[in-house]
Amino acid sequence: MTVLDVRALSTAVFGSGANARAELTSWDAAIRGGLSTTRRVGVVSLSPGAGTSTVAHQVVRAIAARRSEPVLAVDVSAGTPGLAARLGAEPVPPDDTRAAARTTAEALTGLEVREGVVALRPRDADDAVGAWLGEAAPITRFFDVSVTDFGARHPLVDLAACAALCDVVCLVADARRSPAEHARSVVEAITGLPESPSVVLGLVDHAHEGDGVARALSAGAEHTVVAVPFDSGLAAGGHPRRSATQLAVVRLAAALVAATGRTA
């Protein structure tokens, strides 16, 4: 894993300004900081092709590189390749020891720790919520941070059910105005769920049009909006090639780890 040099990155993106370095240092500290309870992050989109698995993968990498304890990466998406495949993990069958785990060692039964990440891809993930409840829920308490790739979910079918499993939802959308506004339109419904998850909106610039829409949507918004630049290095699980992309990933990861989470 690559841990960003905060001073070098701030110089490359912003110049040598002390404020820029302070902002990057703050994001880094937010990821590294102690948590009063486990943080369950769900990455989800409203339509296929938004970049959900890519964003989940980059966020997992950024968090794992900065925390001393392993990050649990759960993949219940229908996409190919999903988060688990990008991490090199194969689907695993249900396991009685994991299901009744009382220790971290039991929670890791049948799973591997690779570069600070424990990947879990249930063998049967057709029912995303059922798979998560049956195989991820029993072990998330043994990890400070878990990140789940839910893939694309429909607002009228299972988006709410997936969001309800999370402390914070990373809602991924194309950065063009129409899909971005569509994503924004469901934010209030998600935060209004009885479980009260927080929402961070991640807008991926597939069309190479810049961050204008993201800046417009963030004006006056109560939720965080992060623009993720297009980066060909992210294809097939690669690393960012642009410093601006690295910066966006760190900012997004910090927003997800530091989010207030459930209030009820």
DOTITI-333756 format. One record per residue: residue in one letter; x, y, z of N, C-alpha, C in turn. Coordinates in steps of 0.001 Angstrom, whole numbers, plus 500000, padded with zeros to 6 digits. Last residue first. Layout:
N
  aa     n.u     n.v     n.w    ca.u    ca.v    ca.w     c.u     c.v     c.w
   a       X       Y       Z       X       Y       Z       X       Y       Z
...
This chain:
264
  aa     n.u     n.v     n.w    ca.u    ca.v    ca.w     c.u     c.v     c.w
   a  470482  507843  516600  469344  507234  517313  469648  505794  517628
   t  472507  508651  515113  472148  509544  516215  470983  509002  517011
   r  475260  507168  513470  473891  507075  513974  473652  508053  515115
   g  477723  509469  512194  477079  508160  512267  475693  508244  512875
   t  479595  511486  511810  478929  511364  513121  478284  510008  513291
   a  482657  510605  510157  481228  510969  510143  480592  510680  511485
   a  485242  509781  509936  484956  510780  510963  483484  511160  511033
   v  485198  508009  507805  485625  507526  509117  485197  508484  510225
   l  484302  509697  505726  483551  508491  506088  483914  507991  507484
   a  486210  511709  505560  484817  512072  505790  484000  510870  506265
   a  488487  510170  504962  488409  510910  506224  486971  511269  506561
   a  487836  509251  502398  488025  508298  503486  487910  508978  504843
   l  487792  511730  501041  486584  510915  501130  486688  509922  502279
   r  490463  512566  501285  489388  513401  501821  488113  512578  502017
   v  491732  510470  499944  492036  510719  501358  490919  511542  501998
   v  490617  510840  497393  490398  509586  498111  490657  509761  499605
   a  491607  513367  496701  490164  513164  496832  489859  511904  497620
   l  494381  512818  496569  493862  513780  497532  492379  513562  497780
   q  494424  511107  494399  494889  510653  495711  494337  511546  496813
   t  493571  512891  492438  492745  511731  492776  493134  511192  494141
   a  495684  514665  492358  494357  515174  492709  493418  514038  493091
   s  497773  513102  491448  497802  513531  492843  496440  514061  493282
   r  497025  510303  489439  496994  511751  489607  496986  512107  491090
   r  496858  507630  489454  498025  508190  488795  498129  509695  489011
   p  495826  505241  491904  495663  506549  491250  496973  507011  490618
   h  496196  501747  491053  496439  502882  491950  496227  504196  491196
   g  493664  499316  490003  494978  499947  490047  495058  501081  491050
   g  491315  497879  489480  491920  497827  490804  493282  498446  490922
   a  490504  498402  486864  490902  497036  487253  491678  497003  488561
   a  491438  501816  486927  490839  500697  486204  491405  499376  486710
   l  492817  503878  488035  491934  503132  488916  491287  501935  488231
   g  494217  505255  486117  494962  504329  486962  494085  503476  487849
   s  492580  507116  485012  492699  505832  484321  493461  504806  485144
   d  490406  509048  486670  491794  508612  486753  491901  507224  486132
   f  488416  511876  487335  488651  510695  486509  490131  510347  486565
   p  488175  512933  490805  488543  513133  489408  488637  511818  488645
   v  485543  513217  492908  486628  512277  492621  486991  512410  491144
   a  484333  515461  495255  484529  515225  493829  485731  514312  493637
   v  482165  515090  497918  483559  514968  497507  483610  514650  496017
   v  480177  516584  500288  480231  516215  498874  481700  516217  498467
   t  478521  516021  503369  479772  516266  502655  479653  515794  501211
   h  475395  517618  504190  476234  516440  504017  477483  516813  503212
   e  474141  520004  504060  474481  519528  505394  475378  518293  505330
   a  474988  522514  501647  474552  521145  501971  474979  520762  503385
   g  475922  524963  500790  474816  524946  501732  474341  523573  502139
   a  477310  523496  498088  476979  524814  498637  475736  524726  499521
   s  477507  521077  496858  478014  521173  498232  477653  522502  498889
   l  476617  521454  494303  475781  520659  495210  476238  520770  496660
   a  478734  522958  493236  477390  523531  493298  476518  522775  494300
   r  480844  521152  493390  480918  522405  494155  479540  523036  494294
   a  479884  519207  491617  480134  518865  493019  480186  520122  493883
   v  479864  520644  489229  478607  520157  489793  478776  519826  491270
   g  482672  521164  488883  481687  522241  489000  480384  521804  489633
   d  484899  519577  488539  484158  519455  489796  483089  520526  489976
   g  485195  518073  485193  485613  518859  486342  484671  518727  487527
   e  484583  516399  483149  484008  517744  483102  484386  518604  484297
   h  485016  513708  482515  486143  514648  482471  485643  516099  482413
   a  483051  511854  482959  482986  512615  481708  484104  513640  481563
   h  483420  510844  485517  483620  509960  484369  483742  510747  483060
   d  484025  511842  488324  484041  512617  487077  484355  511736  485862
   v  481922  510978  490921  483044  510537  490100  482958  511182  488717
   l  481116  512046  494052  480793  512265  492642  482020  511993  491776
   g  479796  510981  496991  481024  510920  496209  480695  510985  494731
   l  478385  512168  499875  478145  512029  498444  479478  512073  497704
   v  477660  510643  502858  478689  511396  502152  478485  511120  500674
   v  475396  510520  505535  475621  510319  504103  476752  511224  503630
   s  474597  508610  508514  475092  509803  507841  475303  509482  506368
   p  471601  506878  509517  472968  506893  508993  473330  508265  508437
   s  469198  506366  511236  469894  507649  511116  471337  507562  510617
   e  467378  504365  511596  468749  504100  512031  469656  505329  511923
   p  465059  505359  510407  465112  505226  511869  466526  505003  512405
   l  466046  507716  507818  465730  506359  508261  465790  506274  509788
   g  466946  510158  506972  465699  510122  507730  465266  508742  508176
   t  469092  509709  505388  469370  510235  506729  468122  510211  507609
   i  467601  508829  503125  468536  507941  503817  468794  508423  505234
   a  466118  511055  502390  465408  509821  502717  466320  508860  503483
   e  468155  512850  501792  467278  513117  502936  466522  511868  503357
   v  469265  511633  499476  470051  511809  500700  469151  511993  501915
   v  467981  511541  497106  467661  510472  498061  468413  510620  499380
   s  468892  513668  495596  467462  513620  495918  467101  512542  496925
   r  471532  513175  495000  471230  514122  496079  469777  514017  496517
   a  471150  511468  492809  471710  510956  494052  471375  511882  495222
   h  470132  513338  490992  469336  512166  491353  469822  511580  492672
   e  472293  515028  490761  471085  515530  491411  470146  514385  491800
   a  474008  513264  489403  474400  513825  490701  473181  514344  491461
   p  472688  512710  487004  472860  511642  487992  473259  512164  489368
   s  472695  515546  486004  471495  514736  486172  471677  513590  487168
   r  475463  516537  486007  474391  517134  486804  473208  516200  487048
   r  478152  514180  486526  477328  515025  485679  476053  515411  486407
   a  479446  512370  488171  479517  513788  488531  478746  514708  487599
   d  477751  509449  489209  478443  510162  488146  478367  511656  488460
   a  477970  508547  492688  477227  508889  491477  478169  509501  490456
   v  477620  506947  495829  478472  507229  494671  477606  507506  493449
   l  477395  507508  499109  476531  507412  497943  477315  507883  496727
   c  478301  506007  501842  478969  506727  500767  478138  506495  499514
   v  476848  506195  504980  476677  505726  503609  477469  506622  502675
   v  477439  505085  508256  477618  506154  507269  477560  505538  505883
   d  476520  502865  509511  476627  504097  510294  476760  505297  509374
   c  474205  500536  507948  475445  501312  508010  475357  502457  509023
   l  471876  499321  507399  472902  498481  508009  474161  499262  508344
   a  470354  501083  505982  470034  500905  507398  471060  500051  508131
   a  471182  500760  503368  471642  501932  504105  471426  501768  505605
   c  469729  498449  502676  471191  498422  502721  471733  499574  503563
   a  467127  499431  502823  467512  498281  503649  469022  498172  503771
   a  467169  501464  500897  466956  501795  502311  467403  500666  503221
   l  467545  499953  498522  468509  500974  498948  468381  501264  500435
   d  465728  498124  497493  466542  497726  498636  467587  498747  499072
   v  463491  499618  495987  463614  498181  496260  464417  497919  497537
   l  463536  502241  495340  462230  501675  495669  462294  500196  496027
   p  466217  502783  494724  465578  503485  495846  464241  502878  496268
   h  468311  499988  494058  467207  500839  493613  466525  501496  494816
   r  471859  499874  493960  470615  499500  494640  469523  500491  494250
   a  475038  498654  493059  473895  499495  492693  472618  498973  493347
   g  477189  497813  495840  476900  497928  494418  475728  498865  494167
   f  478033  497591  498404  476675  497122  498130  476342  497172  496638
   d  480810  497002  500051  480445  497338  498674  479062  496730  498412
   t  481594  498165  503239  480826  497217  502443  480515  497789  501073
   v  484034  498293  505637  483558  498964  504429  482864  497925  503568
   s  484642  498841  509071  484276  497910  508005  483716  498726  506844
   v  486822  499479  511730  486187  500006  510524  485852  498852  509581
   d  487492  497861  513891  487190  499273  514127  486422  499866  512948
   f  486125  494655  514303  486911  495546  513463  486512  496987  513746
   f  484335  493137  515629  485744  492851  515895  486686  493738  515072
   r  481858  493709  514695  482230  494296  515983  483694  494047  516339
   t  481492  492188  512390  481903  493590  512244  482367  494190  513571
   i  480554  489580  512676  481981  489828  512899  482388  491296  512795
   p  477804  489292  512212  478382  488644  513398  479843  489013  513666
   a  477451  490776  509716  476992  491310  511008  477630  490621  512216
   a  478305  489073  507632  479119  490223  508054  478738  490700  509449
   e  476440  486957  507434  477870  486680  507453  478747  487850  507886
   g  473735  487753  507666  474131  486402  508030  475627  486220  508212
   l  473654  490390  506806  473199  490059  508158  473699  488692  508602
   w  474622  490060  504173  475331  490917  505133  474947  490545  506568
   a  472712  488367  503055  474106  487938  503116  474884  488757  504148
   g  470424  489984  503261  470485  488715  503967  471910  488214  504117
   v  471194  492091  501566  470899  492349  502979  470997  491068  503787
   a  471562  490746  499088  472637  491516  499712  472412  491721  501199
   d  471000  487928  497731  470248  488750  498681  471279  489528  499496
   d  473242  486949  496434  472101  487412  495640  471177  488294  496474
   a  475497  485896  497498  475243  487304  497793  474082  487846  496968
   d  477006  483212  498551  475684  483531  498025  475330  484954  498434
   r  479536  483515  499613  479359  482705  498407  478022  482979  497735
   p  480614  486754  500645  479761  485588  500847  479546  484830  499537
   r  483666  487926  500956  482685  487848  499880  481836  486600  500121
   l  485744  489809  502821  484684  488818  502964  483710  488949  501799
   a  489075  490588  503630  488000  490640  502639  487022  489493  502842
   v  490889  492572  505605  490243  491259  505643  489039  491329  504718
   v  493930  494334  505346  492534  494205  504929  492082  492758  505055
   g  496671  494601  505671  495792  495316  506578  494322  495239  506240
   e  497679  492898  503683  498005  494322  503684  496998  495125  504508
   r  495347  490577  504422  496309  490951  503389  496493  492458  503393
   v  494188  487986  506231  494569  489388  506399  495650  489691  505378
   e  491531  485777  505271  492945  486157  505295  493093  487650  505562
   l  489242  483365  506701  489541  484627  506024  491026  484941  506156
   g  488717  481186  508286  488499  481049  506850  488795  482298  506044
   t  488136  483208  511038  488143  481831  510539  487826  481775  509048
   l  487990  485623  512257  488871  485516  511094  488902  484117  510488
   a  486482  485244  514503  485909  486058  513435  486713  485941  512147
   e  488296  483880  516095  487149  483148  515562  486513  483913  514402
   a  490021  486013  516673  490535  484825  515989  489391  484020  515380
   t  488364  487717  518120  488839  488130  516793  489336  486929  516008
   t  485636  485883  519637  486974  486464  519650  487346  486869  518227
   r  483260  484810  519156  483386  485532  520421  484756  486185  520562
   a  481120  483919  516475  482424  484387  516948  482331  485157  518256
   a  479242  482513  515102  479099  482585  516562  480366  483136  517209
   a  480060  482716  512474  478692  483122  512808  478486  483286  514307
   r  482605  481562  512514  482448  483006  512300  481075  483482  512761
   t  481783  478905  512936  482645  479571  513913  482562  481086  513757
   d  480270  478274  510695  479625  478305  512013  480468  479034  513048
   d  480269  479941  507660  481102  479234  508626  480486  479385  510013
   p  479457  479929  504138  479147  480252  505537  479995  479409  506480
   p  482250  480148  501785  480974  479602  502257  480692  480062  503682
   v  483592  482936  499952  483728  481916  500993  482353  481417  501419
   p  485143  484083  496936  483947  483899  497775  484170  482767  498777
   e  488559  485335  497162  487545  484464  496592  486322  484412  497498
   a  490360  488367  496701  489718  487412  497603  488632  486624  496884
   g  491631  490561  495548  492186  489227  495343  491590  488160  496226
   l  490463  492968  495605  491391  492689  496698  491998  491298  496590
   r  488782  492777  493504  489849  493777  493416  490892  493581  494508
   a  487022  490907  494562  487878  490531  493430  489035  491503  493290
   a  485740  492480  496511  486543  491314  496895  487506  490917  495789
   l  484370  494484  495009  485437  494831  495938  486333  493639  496252
   g  483824  493052  491706  483451  493801  492893  484650  494034  493790
   p  484314  493363  488198  484695  492775  489480  484269  493666  490641
   t  480873  493112  488622  482072  492333  488299  483101  493251  487646
   g  478165  493516  491031  479063  493957  489977  480253  493035  489788
   a  476600  493083  493114  476351  492209  491977  477302  492524  490832
   s  478046  493062  496443  477606  493697  495212  477321  492654  494149
   v  479040  492531  498854  477749  491904  498545  477163  492525  497280
   d  481926  492419  500509  481445  492588  499135  480147  491803  498942
   v  483742  494092  502994  482651  493161  502691  482125  493457  501291
   a  486594  494373  504735  486022  494762  503451  485004  493710  503039
   l  487821  495560  507721  486985  494513  507137  486351  495048  505860
   v  491160  496385  508424  489857  496868  507972  489098  495692  507376
   p  493334  495759  511241  492801  495453  509914  491419  496064  509669
   e  494922  498503  513016  494143  497276  513012  493547  497030  511622
   s  496161  500921  512470  496991  499797  512915  496255  498470  512883
   r  495581  502874  509535  495140  502358  510821  495935  501106  511181
   r  496462  503573  507023  496618  504544  508107  496201  504024  509471
   a  495868  501730  505134  497235  502236  505155  497510  503117  506361
   a  493138  501401  505424  494030  500343  505901  495472  500823  506012
   i  492198  503743  504136  491986  503538  505577  492976  502518  506124
   a  492995  503349  501484  493406  504558  502205  493280  504378  503712
   r  491746  500910  500839  493197  501051  500795  493675  502232  501638
   v  489046  501649  501080  489608  500589  501922  491124  500711  501978
   v  488916  503559  499018  488674  503961  500403  489256  502930  501368
   q  489349  501958  496773  490299  503020  497096  490149  503491  498541
   h  487083  500248  496925  488438  499714  496944  489450  500777  497359
   a  484947  502045  496686  485081  501217  497892  486507  500698  498034
   v  485444  503021  494090  485510  503922  495235  485700  503130  496528
   t  485048  500628  492639  486313  501355  492560  486486  502271  493759
   s  482397  500025  493238  483460  499107  493674  484825  499775  493635
   t  481105  502357  492061  480958  501975  493466  482101  501101  493963
   g  480856  503556  489607  482182  503475  490200  482174  503037  491647
   a  478571  503476  488114  478888  504740  488776  480305  504746  489356
   g  477724  501096  487017  478710  501877  486288  479094  503186  486930
   p  474225  501043  487903  475499  500386  487600  476444  501337  486858
   s  472811  503385  490276  472828  502761  488953  474180  502114  488714
   l  473084  504365  492773  471721  504191  492295  471673  503509  490936
   s  475452  502848  495076  475063  503779  494020  473636  503481  493593
   v  477479  502626  498052  476330  502222  497244  476067  503263  496169
   v  479127  501527  500839  479329  502238  499575  478282  501720  498595
   g  479026  501936  504305  478438  501277  503154  478629  502125  501910
   v  480800  501406  507265  480655  502243  506071  480043  501406  504956
   r  480756  501409  510572  480302  500578  509469  479963  501477  508281
   r  482928  501600  513142  482387  502427  512059  482052  501522  510871
   t  482566  500976  516650  482929  500541  515306  482257  501427  514262
   t  483240  503801  518809  482539  502566  518472  482957  502153  517068
   s  485017  505806  519051  484310  505402  520265  483524  504113  520053
   l  488227  505649  517596  486780  505648  517412  486105  505153  518678
   g  491201  507592  516989  490455  506595  517733  488961  506757  517517
   g  492540  508401  513668  492070  508665  515023  491288  507536  515663
   r  493223  508141  511029  494027  507424  512021  493411  507457  513416
   i  491442  509838  509769  491444  508412  509434  492150  507607  510509
   a  492124  512272  510901  490751  511772  511045  490673  510284  510748
   a  494736  512612  510040  494490  512373  511458  493093  511821  511690
   d  494252  513133  507342  495047  511968  507728  494782  511599  509186
   w  492872  515542  507554  492216  514364  506982  492948  513093  507393
   s  494903  517145  508681  493653  516936  509397  492921  515705  508879
   t  496793  517171  506682  497155  516588  507972  495902  516275  508777
   l  495339  518568  504761  495721  517184  504514  496085  516470  505809
   e  495191  521048  506091  493980  520333  505720  494265  518856  505485
   a  497864  521763  506332  497080  521556  507544  495811  520767  507248
   r  498569  522098  503696  499196  521024  504458  498399  520722  505715
   a  496981  524342  503138  496767  523093  502411  497363  521918  503172
   n  498096  526258  504848  496707  525853  505032  496413  524532  504337
   a  500658  526651  503835  500518  525992  505133  499090  525515  505348
   g  501416  526090  500417  500640  526779  501436  500473  525985  502712
   s  502841  525368  498197  503450  525121  499501  502668  525758  500642
   g  500536  523861  495927  501682  524702  496191  502146  524438  497606
   f  498491  522017  495678  498158  523367  496094  499324  524342  496087
   v  499642  519651  494613  498270  520047  494288  498022  521525  494553
   a  502285  519447  495448  501945  519117  494063  500585  519671  493676
   t  502109  520105  498148  502899  520957  497265  502520  520733  495820
   s  500595  517996  499088  500050  519345  499187  500804  520308  498274
   l  502362  515873  498576  501082  515946  497881  500508  517349  497940
   a  504506  516425  500285  504726  516356  498844  503418  516508  498084
   r  503232  516338  502801  503896  517571  502362  504080  517576  500847
   v  502219  513700  502900  501322  514845  502991  501968  516110  502458
   d  502667  511018  501074  503499  512008  501744  502706  513307  501742
   l  500401  508311  501433  500771  509568  500800  501684  510395  501682
   v  501280  505015  501250  500840  506056  502168  501321  507384  501614
   t  500327  502289  499420  501064  503535  499333  500466  504546  500298
   m  500828  498801  500000  500000  500000  500000  500858  501243  500000
